[in-house]
Amino acid sequence: MIVHKQETAMARKKKLDFSDIATDRKKENLNQKDFWARYGVTQSGGSRYESGRNIPKPLAILLWLHRSGKIADKDLSDAQK
């Protein structure tokens, strides 16, 4: 039980790291406009994030959920309708 609490506390402290987000985008063979549009972000905003600007926490969570397979591309497109 104690281990579980420690793991939970560590998970909360862990920062969501997207320093490699441009690499992820390129692996998907998408341009910035198409990649970032699925998250409701403009191309210029996505470019700034890829250049090291801090990603807002709600967007970081969305990126993490998508990256980890917890939500699919269809879920993202349905949410924008």
Secondary structure, DSSP 8 states (H G I E B T S, - for coil): -HHHHHHHHHHHHS----TTHHHHHHHTT--HHHHHHTTT--HHHHHHHHTT----HHHHHHHHHHHTTSS-HHHHHHHT-
